[in-house]
């Protein structure tokens, strides 16, 4: 589909399906928090699940899925750049190296 092509808008059923998926992801996040065996990998798991939820919410509820590709690119650049920047700040203050 090209950037200028017409698109079909999501139906209420689509919104309910996405809401159901978001509910399941949230339930998994809560379960991960309470499962002792996952404590060592808890943070990365929760970060990935949060990123998936971000993409779903931005793509469907903000209609980014139907926007121009360059606008979607800006959101995805932010999704990648924000953790890199956060890690750089943590590294700068010595949090990641144990000082």
Gaussian input, Z-matrix of N, CA and C with variables (Angstrom, degrees):
# hf/3-21g

backbone

0 1
 N
 C     1     B1
 C     2     B2     1     A1
 N     3     B3     2     A2     1     D1
 C     4     B4     3     A3     2     D2
 C     5     B5     4     A4     3     D3
 N     6     B6     5     A5     4     D4
 C     7     B7     6     A6     5     D5
 C     8     B8     7     A7     6     D6
 N     9     B9     8     A8     7     D7
 C    10    B10     9     A9     8     D8
 C    11    B11    10    A10     9     D9
 N    12    B12    11    A11    10    D10
 C    13    B13    12    A12    11    D11
 C    14    B14    13    A13    12    D12
 N    15    B15    14    A14    13    D13
 C    16    B16    15    A15    14    D14
 C    17    B17    16    A16    15    D15
 N    18    B18    17    A17    16    D16
 C    19    B19    18    A18    17    D17
 C    20    B20    19    A19    18    D18
 N    21    B21    20    A20    19    D19
 C    22    B22    21    A21    20    D20
 C    23    B23    22    A22    21    D21
 N    24    B24    23    A23    22    D22
 C    25    B25    24    A24    23    D23
 C    26    B26    25    A25    24    D24
 N    27    B27    26    A26    25    D25
 C    28    B28    27    A27    26    D26
 C    29    B29    28    A28    27    D27
 N    30    B30    29    A29    28    D28
 C    31    B31    30    A30    29    D29
 C    32    B32    31    A31    30    D30
 N    33    B33    32    A32    31    D31
 C    34    B34    33    A33    32    D32
 C    35    B35    34    A34    33    D33
 N    36    B36    35    A35    34    D34
 C    37    B37    36    A36    35    D35
 C    38    B38    37    A37    36    D36
 N    39    B39    38    A38    37    D37
 C    40    B40    39    A39    38    D38
 C    41    B41    40    A40    39    D39
 N    42    B42    41    A41    40    D40
 C    43    B43    42    A42    41    D41
 C    44    B44    43    A43    42    D42
 N    45    B45    44    A44    43    D43
 C    46    B46    45    A45    44    D44
 C    47    B47    46    A46    45    D45
 N    48    B48    47    A47    46    D46
 C    49    B49    48    A48    47    D47
 C    50    B50    49    A49    48    D48
 N    51    B51    50    A50    49    D49
 C    52    B52    51    A51    50    D50
 C    53    B53    52    A52    51    D51
 N    54    B54    53    A53    52    D52
 C    55    B55    54    A54    53    D53
 C    56    B56    55    A55    54    D54
 N    57    B57    56    A56    55    D55
 C    58    B58    57    A57    56    D56
 C    59    B59    58    A58    57    D57
 N    60    B60    59    A59    58    D58
 C    61    B61    60    A60    59    D59
 C    62    B62    61    A61    60    D60
 N    63    B63    62    A62    61    D61
 C    64    B64    63    A63    62    D62
 C    65    B65    64    A64    63    D63
 N    66    B66    65    A65    64    D64
 C    67    B67    66    A66    65    D65
 C    68    B68    67    A67    66    D66
 N    69    B69    68    A68    67    D67
 C    70    B70    69    A69    68    D68
 C    71    B71    70    A70    69    D69
 N    72    B72    71    A71    70    D70
 C    73    B73    72    A72    71    D71
 C    74    B74    73    A73    72    D72
 N    75    B75    74    A74    73    D73
 C    76    B76    75    A75    74    D74
 C    77    B77    76    A76    75    D75
 N    78    B78    77    A77    76    D76
 C    79    B79    78    A78    77    D77
 C    80    B80    79    A79    78    D78
 N    81    B81    80    A80    79    D79
 C    82    B82    81    A81    80    D80
 C    83    B83    82    A82    81    D81
 N    84    B84    83    A83    82    D82
 C    85    B85    84    A84    83    D83
 C    86    B86    85    A85    84    D84
 N    87    B87    86    A86    85    D85
 C    88    B88    87    A87    86    D86
 C    89    B89    88    A88    87    D87
 N    90    B90    89    A89    88    D88
 C    91    B91    90    A90    89    D89
 C    92    B92    91    A91    90    D90
 N    93    B93    92    A92    91    D91
 C    94    B94    93    A93    92    D92
 C    95    B95    94    A94    93    D93
 N    96    B96    95    A95    94    D94
 C    97    B97    96    A96    95    D95
 C    98    B98    97    A97    96    D96
 N    99    B99    98    A98    97    D97
 C   100   B100    99    A99    98    D98
 C   101   B101   100   A100    99    D99
 N   102   B102   101   A101   100   D100
 C   103   B103   102   A102   101   D101
 C   104   B104   103   A103   102   D102
 N   105   B105   104   A104   103   D103
 C   106   B106   105   A105   104   D104
 C   107   B107   106   A106   105   D105
 N   108   B108   107   A107   106   D106
 C   109   B109   108   A108   107   D107
 C   110   B110   109   A109   108   D108
 N   111   B111   110   A110   109   D109
 C   112   B112   111   A111   110   D110
 C   113   B113   112   A112   111   D111
 N   114   B114   113   A113   112   D112
 C   115   B115   114   A114   113   D113
 C   116   B116   115   A115   114   D114
 N   117   B117   116   A116   115   D115
 C   118   B118   117   A117   116   D116
 C   119   B119   118   A118   117   D117
 N   120   B120   119   A119   118   D118
 C   121   B121   120   A120   119   D119
 C   122   B122   121   A121   120   D120
 N   123   B123   122   A122   121   D121
 C   124   B124   123   A123   122   D122
 C   125   B125   124   A124   123   D123
 N   126   B126   125   A125   124   D124
 C   127   B127   126   A126   125   D125
 C   128   B128   127   A127   126   D126
 N   129   B129   128   A128   127   D127
 C   130   B130   129   A129   128   D128
 C   131   B131   130   A130   129   D129
 N   132   B132   131   A131   130   D130
 C   133   B133   132   A132   131   D131
 C   134   B134   133   A133   132   D132
 N   135   B135   134   A134   133   D133
 C   136   B136   135   A135   134   D134
 C   137   B137   136   A136   135   D135
 N   138   B138   137   A137   136   D136
 C   139   B139   138   A138   137   D137
 C   140   B140   139   A139   138   D138
 N   141   B141   140   A140   139   D139
 C   142   B142   141   A141   140   D140
 C   143   B143   142   A142   141   D141
 N   144   B144   143   A143   142   D142
 C   145   B145   144   A144   143   D143
 C   146   B146   145   A145   144   D144
 N   147   B147   146   A146   145   D145
 C   148   B148   147   A147   146   D146
 C   149   B149   148   A148   147   D147
 N   150   B150   149   A149   148   D148
 C   151   B151   150   A150   149   D149
 C   152   B152   151   A151   150   D150
 N   153   B153   152   A152   151   D151
 C   154   B154   153   A153   152   D152
 C   155   B155   154   A154   153   D153
 N   156   B156   155   A155   154   D154
 C   157   B157   156   A156   155   D155
 C   158   B158   157   A157   156   D156
 N   159   B159   158   A158   157   D157
 C   160   B160   159   A159   158   D158
 C   161   B161   160   A160   159   D159
 N   162   B162   161   A161   160   D160
 C   163   B163   162   A162   161   D161
 C   164   B164   163   A163   162   D162
 N   165   B165   164   A164   163   D163
 C   166   B166   165   A165   164   D164
 C   167   B167   166   A166   165   D165
 N   168   B168   167   A167   166   D166
 C   169   B169   168   A168   167   D167
 C   170   B170   169   A169   168   D168
 N   171   B171   170   A170   169   D169
 C   172   B172   171   A171   170   D170
 C   173   B173   172   A172   171   D171
 N   174   B174   173   A173   172   D172
 C   175   B175   174   A174   173   D173
 C   176   B176   175   A175   174   D174
 N   177   B177   176   A176   175   D175
 C   178   B178   177   A177   176   D176
 C   179   B179   178   A178   177   D177
 N   180   B180   179   A179   178   D178
 C   181   B181   180   A180   179   D179
 C   182   B182   181   A181   180   D180
 N   183   B183   182   A182   181   D181
 C   184   B184   183   A183   182   D182
 C   185   B185   184   A184   183   D183
 N   186   B186   185   A185   184   D184
 C   187   B187   186   A186   185   D185
 C   188   B188   187   A187   186   D186
 N   189   B189   188   A188   187   D187
 C   190   B190   189   A189   188   D188
 C   191   B191   190   A190   189   D189
 N   192   B192   191   A191   190   D190
 C   193   B193   192   A192   191   D191
 C   194   B194   193   A193   192   D192
 N   195   B195   194   A194   193   D193
 C   196   B196   195   A195   194   D194
 C   197   B197   196   A196   195   D195
 N   198   B198   197   A197   196   D196
 C   199   B199   198   A198   197   D197
 C   200   B200   199   A199   198   D198
 N   201   B201   200   A200   199   D199
 C   202   B202   201   A201   200   D200
 C   203   B203   202   A202   201   D201
 N   204   B204   203   A203   202   D202
 C   205   B205   204   A204   203   D203
 C   206   B206   205   A205   204   D204
 N   207   B207   206   A206   205   D205
 C   208   B208   207   A207   206   D206
 C   209   B209   208   A208   207   D207
 N   210   B210   209   A209   208   D208
 C   211   B211   210   A210   209   D209
 C   212   B212   211   A211   210   D210
 N   213   B213   212   A212   211   D211
 C   214   B214   213   A213   212   D212
 C   215   B215   214   A214   213   D213
 N   216   B216   215   A215   214   D214
 C   217   B217   216   A216   215   D215
 C   218   B218   217   A217   216   D216
 N   219   B219   218   A218   217   D217
 C   220   B220   219   A219   218   D218
 C   221   B221   220   A220   219   D219
 N   222   B222   221   A221   220   D220
 C   223   B223   222   A222   221   D221
 C   224   B224   223   A223   222   D222
 N   225   B225   224   A224   223   D223
 C   226   B226   225   A225   224   D224
 C   227   B227   226   A226   225   D225
 N   228   B228   227   A227   226   D226
 C   229   B229   228   A228   227   D227
 C   230   B230   229   A229   228   D228
 N   231   B231   230   A230   229   D229
 C   232   B232   231   A231   230   D230
 C   233   B233   232   A232   231   D231
 N   234   B234   233   A233   232   D232
 C   235   B235   234   A234   233   D233
 C   236   B236   235   A235   234   D234
 N   237   B237   236   A236   235   D235
 C   238   B238   237   A237   236   D236
 C   239   B239   238   A238   237   D237
 N   240   B240   239   A239   238   D238
 C   241   B241   240   A240   239   D239
 C   242   B242   241   A241   240   D240
 N   243   B243   242   A242   241   D241
 C   244   B244   243   A243   242   D242
 C   245   B245   244   A244   243   D243
 N   246   B246   245   A245   244   D244
 C   247   B247   246   A246   245   D245
 C   248   B248   247   A247   246   D246
 N   249   B249   248   A248   247   D247
 C   250   B250   249   A249   248   D248
 C   251   B251   250   A250   249   D249
 N   252   B252   251   A251   250   D250
 C   253   B253   252   A252   251   D251
 C   254   B254   253   A253   252   D252
 N   255   B255   254   A254   253   D253
 C   256   B256   255   A255   254   D254
 C   257   B257   256   A256   255   D255
 N   258   B258   257   A257   256   D256
 C   259   B259   258   A258   257   D257
 C   260   B260   259   A259   258   D258
 N   261   B261   260   A260   259   D259
 C   262   B262   261   A261   260   D260
 C   263   B263   262   A262   261   D261
 N   264   B264   263   A263   262   D262
 C   265   B265   264   A264   263   D263
 C   266   B266   265   A265   264   D264
 N   267   B267   266   A266   265   D265
 C   268   B268   267   A267   266   D266
 C   269   B269   268   A268   267   D267
 N   270   B270   269   A269   268   D268
 C   271   B271   270   A270   269   D269
 C   272   B272   271   A271   270   D270
 N   273   B273   272   A272   271   D271
 C   274   B274   273   A273   272   D272
 C   275   B275   274   A274   273   D273
 N   276   B276   275   A275   274   D274
 C   277   B277   276   A276   275   D275
 C   278   B278   277   A277   276   D276
 N   279   B279   278   A278   277   D277
 C   280   B280   279   A279   278   D278
 C   281   B281   280   A280   279   D279
 N   282   B282   281   A281   280   D280
 C   283   B283   282   A282   281   D281
 C   284   B284   283   A283   282   D282
 N   285   B285   284   A284   283   D283
 C   286   B286   285   A285   284   D284
 C   287   B287   286   A286   285   D285
 N   288   B288   287   A287   286   D286
 C   289   B289   288   A288   287   D287
 C   290   B290   289   A289   288   D288
 N   291   B291   290   A290   289   D289
 C   292   B292   291   A291   290   D290
 C   293   B293   292   A292   291   D291
 N   294   B294   293   A293   292   D292
 C   295   B295   294   A294   293   D293
 C   296   B296   295   A295   294   D294

   B1=1.4494
   B2=1.5265
   B3=1.3095
   B4=1.4642
   B5=1.5173
   B6=1.3305
   B7=1.4611
   B8=1.5197
   B9=1.3293
   B10=1.4589
   B11=1.5150
   B12=1.3152
   B13=1.4603
   B14=1.5167
   B15=1.3156
   B16=1.4605
   B17=1.5215
   B18=1.2968
   B19=1.4540
   B20=1.5166
   B21=1.2938
   B22=1.4588
   B23=1.5211
   B24=1.3055
   B25=1.4619
   B26=1.5212
   B27=1.3164
   B28=1.4653
   B29=1.5315
   B30=1.2977
   B31=1.4650
   B32=1.5277
   B33=1.3290
   B34=1.4652
   B35=1.5284
   B36=1.3241
   B37=1.4730
   B38=1.5285
   B39=1.3457
   B40=1.4657
   B41=1.5182
   B42=1.3292
   B43=1.4696
   B44=1.5295
   B45=1.3204
   B46=1.4655
   B47=1.5313
   B48=1.3183
   B49=1.4715
   B50=1.5285
   B51=1.3337
   B52=1.4643
   B53=1.5271
   B54=1.3312
   B55=1.4713
   B56=1.5297
   B57=1.3213
   B58=1.4625
   B59=1.5186
   B60=1.3271
   B61=1.4687
   B62=1.5300
   B63=1.3382
   B64=1.4670
   B65=1.5248
   B66=1.3298
   B67=1.4672
   B68=1.5245
   B69=1.3278
   B70=1.4665
   B71=1.5300
   B72=1.3340
   B73=1.4701
   B74=1.5204
   B75=1.3324
   B76=1.4697
   B77=1.5295
   B78=1.3320
   B79=1.4672
   B80=1.5295
   B81=1.3300
   B82=1.4648
   B83=1.5284
   B84=1.3353
   B85=1.4661
   B86=1.5235
   B87=1.3182
   B88=1.4678
   B89=1.5244
   B90=1.3161
   B91=1.4662
   B92=1.5191
   B93=1.3313
   B94=1.4707
   B95=1.5233
   B96=1.3184
   B97=1.4638
   B98=1.5220
   B99=1.3255
   B100=1.4634
   B101=1.5306
   B102=1.3148
   B103=1.4732
   B104=1.5348
   B105=1.3151
   B106=1.4751
   B107=1.5338
   B108=1.3121
   B109=1.4609
   B110=1.5295
   B111=1.3254
   B112=1.4690
   B113=1.5273
   B114=1.3255
   B115=1.4674
   B116=1.5257
   B117=1.3380
   B118=1.4671
   B119=1.5254
   B120=1.3265
   B121=1.4577
   B122=1.5088
   B123=1.3206
   B124=1.4709
   B125=1.5273
   B126=1.3164
   B127=1.4683
   B128=1.5314
   B129=1.3404
   B130=1.4663
   B131=1.5286
   B132=1.3202
   B133=1.4660
   B134=1.5242
   B135=1.3206
   B136=1.4623
   B137=1.5261
   B138=1.3224
   B139=1.4653
   B140=1.5243
   B141=1.3167
   B142=1.4699
   B143=1.5286
   B144=1.3184
   B145=1.4670
   B146=1.5333
   B147=1.3120
   B148=1.4671
   B149=1.5208
   B150=1.3134
   B151=1.4631
   B152=1.5276
   B153=1.3308
   B154=1.4666
   B155=1.5267
   B156=1.3200
   B157=1.4679
   B158=1.5264
   B159=1.3276
   B160=1.4587
   B161=1.5231
   B162=1.3328
   B163=1.4625
   B164=1.5285
   B165=1.3169
   B166=1.4674
   B167=1.5207
   B168=1.3127
   B169=1.4647
   B170=1.5228
   B171=1.3130
   B172=1.4686
   B173=1.5236
   B174=1.3090
   B175=1.4580
   B176=1.5138
   B177=1.3154
   B178=1.4582
   B179=1.5175
   B180=1.3067
   B181=1.4611
   B182=1.5250
   B183=1.3347
   B184=1.4613
   B185=1.5312
   B186=1.3173
   B187=1.4663
   B188=1.5217
   B189=1.3091
   B190=1.4584
   B191=1.5260
   B192=1.3140
   B193=1.4585
   B194=1.5283
   B195=1.3184
   B196=1.4546
   B197=1.5247
   B198=1.3111
   B199=1.4600
   B200=1.5285
   B201=1.3083
   B202=1.4533
   B203=1.5262
   B204=1.3130
   B205=1.4660
   B206=1.5190
   B207=1.3157
   B208=1.4687
   B209=1.5257
   B210=1.3298
   B211=1.4655
   B212=1.5271
   B213=1.3192
   B214=1.4641
   B215=1.5199
   B216=1.3232
   B217=1.4581
   B218=1.5187
   B219=1.3350
   B220=1.4637
   B221=1.5249
   B222=1.3242
   B223=1.4618
   B224=1.5271
   B225=1.3209
   B226=1.4568
   B227=1.5276
   B228=1.3276
   B229=1.4687
   B230=1.5265
   B231=1.3325
   B232=1.4596
   B233=1.5166
   B234=1.3269
   B235=1.4647
   B236=1.5240
   B237=1.3154
   B238=1.4667
   B239=1.5369
   B240=1.3265
   B241=1.4654
   B242=1.5297
   B243=1.3180
   B244=1.4673
   B245=1.5315
   B246=1.3369
   B247=1.4718
   B248=1.5279
   B249=1.3342
   B250=1.4653
   B251=1.5269
   B252=1.3217
   B253=1.4601
   B254=1.5314
   B255=1.3226
   B256=1.4627
   B257=1.5289
   B258=1.3420
   B259=1.4601
   B260=1.5243
   B261=1.3272
   B262=1.4676
   B263=1.5213
   B264=1.3121
   B265=1.4683
   B266=1.5273
   B267=1.3339
   B268=1.4728
   B269=1.5166
   B270=1.3276
   B271=1.4675
   B272=1.5312
   B273=1.3289
   B274=1.4562
   B275=1.5172
   B276=1.3312
   B277=1.4643
   B278=1.5193
   B279=1.3308
   B280=1.4586
   B281=1.5103
   B282=1.3032
   B283=1.4654
   B284=1.5265
   B285=1.3153
   B286=1.4661
   B287=1.5227
   B288=1.3103
   B289=1.4694
   B290=1.5294
   B291=1.3203
   B292=1.4634
   B293=1.4988
   B294=1.3123
   B295=1.4832
   B296=1.4962
   A1=108.43
   A2=116.76
   A3=119.74
   A4=110.26
   A5=115.36
   A6=120.50
   A7=112.93
   A8=117.21
   A9=119.95
   A10=113.24
   A11=118.06
   A12=120.93
   A13=110.99
   A14=115.16
   A15=118.70
   A16=108.56
   A17=115.63
   A18=119.97
   A19=109.34
   A20=114.47
   A21=119.03
   A22=108.51
   A23=116.27
   A24=120.09
   A25=109.42
   A26=116.05
   A27=119.13
   A28=110.71
   A29=114.19
   A30=120.66
   A31=108.72
   A32=117.52
   A33=118.67
   A34=112.66
   A35=116.24
   A36=119.55
   A37=110.76
   A38=116.86
   A39=120.41
   A40=111.06
   A41=116.39
   A42=120.32
   A43=110.91
   A44=117.41
   A45=120.05
   A46=110.85
   A47=117.13
   A48=120.48
   A49=110.46
   A50=116.97
   A51=120.27
   A52=110.08
   A53=117.11
   A54=120.02
   A55=110.41
   A56=117.12
   A57=120.58
   A58=112.29
   A59=115.91
   A60=120.25
   A61=110.09
   A62=116.69
   A63=120.40
   A64=111.29
   A65=116.90
   A66=121.28
   A67=110.40
   A68=116.52
   A69=120.34
   A70=110.42
   A71=116.95
   A72=119.89
   A73=110.40
   A74=116.84
   A75=120.21
   A76=110.66
   A77=117.45
   A78=120.80
   A79=110.45
   A80=117.24
   A81=121.14
   A82=109.90
   A83=116.88
   A84=120.04
   A85=111.45
   A86=116.81
   A87=120.69
   A88=109.83
   A89=117.11
   A90=120.47
   A91=111.28
   A92=116.89
   A93=120.82
   A94=110.23
   A95=116.62
   A96=120.79
   A97=111.82
   A98=117.41
   A99=121.08
   A100=114.41
   A101=118.94
   A102=121.22
   A103=108.84
   A104=115.56
   A105=121.49
   A106=112.46
   A107=117.47
   A108=120.96
   A109=112.08
   A110=118.04
   A111=122.01
   A112=113.19
   A113=118.05
   A114=121.01
   A115=112.81
   A116=117.62
   A117=119.23
   A118=112.36
   A119=118.19
   A120=121.43
   A121=113.77
   A122=115.51
   A123=120.34
   A124=113.16
   A125=117.45
   A126=120.66
   A127=112.26
   A128=119.64
   A129=118.21
   A130=112.97
   A131=117.16
   A132=120.47
   A133=109.98
   A134=116.66
   A135=120.18
   A136=111.88
   A137=117.15
   A138=120.35
   A139=110.35
   A140=117.60
   A141=120.75
   A142=110.56
   A143=116.92
   A144=119.86
   A145=111.19
   A146=116.60
   A147=120.25
   A148=111.20
   A149=117.77
   A150=121.12
   A151=110.94
   A152=116.64
   A153=120.52
   A154=110.11
   A155=116.58
   A156=119.83
   A157=110.81
   A158=117.42
   A159=121.38
   A160=110.73
   A161=115.90
   A162=120.18
   A163=110.48
   A164=117.78
   A165=120.57
   A166=112.05
   A167=116.86
   A168=120.15
   A169=110.62
   A170=117.04
   A171=120.15
   A172=110.28
   A173=117.34
   A174=121.11
   A175=114.04
   A176=116.86
   A177=119.89
   A178=113.49
   A179=117.14
   A180=119.03
   A181=112.79
   A182=116.74
   A183=119.90
   A184=110.58
   A185=117.59
   A186=124.65
   A187=112.93
   A188=118.30
   A189=120.96
   A190=110.91
   A191=116.28
   A192=120.94
   A193=111.17
   A194=116.99
   A195=121.29
   A196=113.05
   A197=118.49
   A198=122.07
   A199=110.80
   A200=114.54
   A201=120.00
   A202=110.04
   A203=115.68
   A204=120.39
   A205=111.95
   A206=118.03
   A207=119.68
   A208=111.26
   A209=118.66
   A210=120.86
   A211=110.66
   A212=116.01
   A213=119.36
   A214=109.95
   A215=116.62
   A216=121.11
   A217=112.38
   A218=116.24
   A219=119.21
   A220=111.44
   A221=117.18
   A222=119.98
   A223=110.91
   A224=116.95
   A225=119.36
   A226=111.57
   A227=116.39
   A228=119.40
   A229=109.35
   A230=116.82
   A231=120.89
   A232=112.12
   A233=115.96
   A234=120.66
   A235=111.09
   A236=117.26
   A237=121.52
   A238=110.73
   A239=116.75
   A240=120.66
   A241=112.82
   A242=118.07
   A243=120.66
   A244=112.42
   A245=120.18
   A246=118.43
   A247=113.13
   A248=116.70
   A249=119.46
   A250=110.00
   A251=116.39
   A252=120.94
   A253=110.95
   A254=116.76
   A255=121.24
   A256=110.62
   A257=116.10
   A258=119.92
   A259=112.25
   A260=116.87
   A261=120.36
   A262=110.88
   A263=117.17
   A264=120.71
   A265=109.88
   A266=117.08
   A267=120.24
   A268=111.17
   A269=116.73
   A270=121.05
   A271=110.68
   A272=116.60
   A273=121.32
   A274=111.85
   A275=116.53
   A276=120.78
   A277=113.02
   A278=117.50
   A279=121.35
   A280=115.16
   A281=118.52
   A282=120.66
   A283=110.70
   A284=117.53
   A285=120.64
   A286=113.32
   A287=118.39
   A288=120.06
   A289=112.79
   A290=116.50
   A291=120.21
   A292=116.22
   A293=119.59
   A294=120.87
   A295=111.24
   D1=132.37
   D2=179.49
   D3=-81.72
   D4=168.46
   D5=-178.75
   D6=-63.67
   D7=-29.12
   D8=-175.81
   D9=-97.82
   D10=-1.99
   D11=-179.10
   D12=-69.53
   D13=150.20
   D14=176.69
   D15=-72.70
   D16=156.81
   D17=-177.35
   D18=-136.15
   D19=159.16
   D20=177.09
   D21=-89.31
   D22=134.76
   D23=179.26
   D24=-80.07
   D25=150.97
   D26=179.41
   D27=-63.79
   D28=145.98
   D29=177.47
   D30=-91.58
   D31=167.05
   D32=174.82
   D33=-55.59
   D34=-33.53
   D35=178.01
   D36=-62.99
   D37=-39.50
   D38=177.05
   D39=-61.22
   D40=-43.61
   D41=179.96
   D42=-64.35
   D43=-40.12
   D44=178.03
   D45=-65.90
   D46=-37.59
   D47=178.15
   D48=-63.83
   D49=-45.47
   D50=178.50
   D51=-64.56
   D52=-40.53
   D53=177.54
   D54=-61.06
   D55=-39.58
   D56=177.15
   D57=-63.90
   D58=-41.78
   D59=177.92
   D60=-63.72
   D61=-43.35
   D62=178.01
   D63=-62.50
   D64=-37.64
   D65=177.34
   D66=-62.85
   D67=-44.51
   D68=-179.32
   D69=-64.49
   D70=-43.11
   D71=178.88
   D72=-62.08
   D73=-41.30
   D74=178.46
   D75=-64.06
   D76=-40.21
   D77=177.70
   D78=-62.89
   D79=-39.16
   D80=177.71
   D81=-65.20
   D82=-40.23
   D83=177.74
   D84=-60.38
   D85=-43.80
   D86=178.67
   D87=-64.76
   D88=-41.73
   D89=179.27
   D90=-63.38
   D91=-41.59
   D92=179.13
   D93=-59.05
   D94=-38.48
   D95=-179.90
   D96=-63.39
   D97=-35.26
   D98=-175.38
   D99=-92.74
   D100=-11.75
   D101=-179.38
   D102=-86.13
   D103=113.61
   D104=-175.63
   D105=-62.46
   D106=-34.30
   D107=-177.56
   D108=-65.59
   D109=-19.28
   D110=-178.08
   D111=-98.65
   D112=5.68
   D113=-175.76
   D114=-57.31
   D115=-38.47
   D116=-177.83
   D117=-69.55
   D118=-28.11
   D119=179.70
   D120=-109.84
   D121=15.47
   D122=-174.63
   D123=-59.79
   D124=-48.55
   D125=-175.99
   D126=-62.72
   D127=-49.61
   D128=179.32
   D129=-61.96
   D130=-38.34
   D131=179.10
   D132=-62.65
   D133=-46.57
   D134=-178.85
   D135=-66.61
   D136=-35.27
   D137=177.96
   D138=-65.48
   D139=-44.16
   D140=179.23
   D141=-64.08
   D142=-44.38
   D143=179.24
   D144=-63.15
   D145=-38.24
   D146=177.24
   D147=-65.59
   D148=-38.96
   D149=178.00
   D150=-64.43
   D151=-40.15
   D152=177.02
   D153=-62.52
   D154=-43.88
   D155=178.26
   D156=-63.26
   D157=-39.59
   D158=178.12
   D159=-58.79
   D160=-47.86
   D161=-178.41
   D162=-63.06
   D163=-41.41
   D164=178.53
   D165=-64.18
   D166=-45.75
   D167=-178.57
   D168=-65.83
   D169=-46.29
   D170=-179.34
   D171=-66.38
   D172=-41.64
   D173=-177.05
   D174=-68.70
   D175=-40.45
   D176=-174.36
   D177=-99.60
   D178=-53.93
   D179=-173.89
   D180=-76.64
   D181=-24.34
   D182=175.46
   D183=-100.67
   D184=5.25
   D185=176.26
   D186=59.67
   D187=23.67
   D188=179.02
   D189=-64.59
   D190=-26.65
   D191=179.34
   D192=-57.23
   D193=-29.26
   D194=-176.47
   D195=-102.32
   D196=1.88
   D197=-179.96
   D198=-80.60
   D199=176.37
   D200=176.36
   D201=-63.42
   D202=149.13
   D203=-177.81
   D204=-60.67
   D205=-33.93
   D206=-179.78
   D207=-67.09
   D208=-32.11
   D209=176.60
   D210=-70.30
   D211=-40.91
   D212=176.03
   D213=-61.22
   D214=-39.65
   D215=179.22
   D216=-59.76
   D217=-38.55
   D218=178.13
   D219=-62.16
   D220=-41.42
   D221=178.45
   D222=-66.34
   D223=-41.52
   D224=-178.21
   D225=-70.59
   D226=-33.32
   D227=174.61
   D228=-62.03
   D229=-42.33
   D230=177.49
   D231=-63.13
   D232=-38.35
   D233=179.95
   D234=-63.93
   D235=-34.20
   D236=179.22
   D237=-84.99
   D238=-40.60
   D239=-174.35
   D240=-71.87
   D241=-34.93
   D242=-176.81
   D243=-60.64
   D244=-48.83
   D245=177.56
   D246=-64.57
   D247=-34.19
   D248=177.85
   D249=-64.23
   D250=-45.52
   D251=178.10
   D252=-63.05
   D253=-43.37
   D254=178.83
   D255=-60.43
   D256=-43.99
   D257=177.63
   D258=-63.52
   D259=-38.96
   D260=178.54
   D261=-64.24
   D262=-40.17
   D263=178.68
   D264=-65.72
   D265=-44.79
   D266=177.52
   D267=-60.43
   D268=-42.32
   D269=178.54
   D270=-63.51
   D271=-41.63
   D272=-179.81
   D273=-59.79
   D274=-40.13
   D275=-179.18
   D276=-87.96
   D277=7.25
   D278=174.77
   D279=79.14
   D280=10.58
   D281=-178.12
   D282=-70.44
   D283=-39.43
   D284=-176.28
   D285=-80.72
   D286=-16.45
   D287=-178.30
   D288=-107.80
   D289=4.53
   D290=173.37
   D291=79.77
   D292=18.79
   D293=178.02
   D294=-90.07

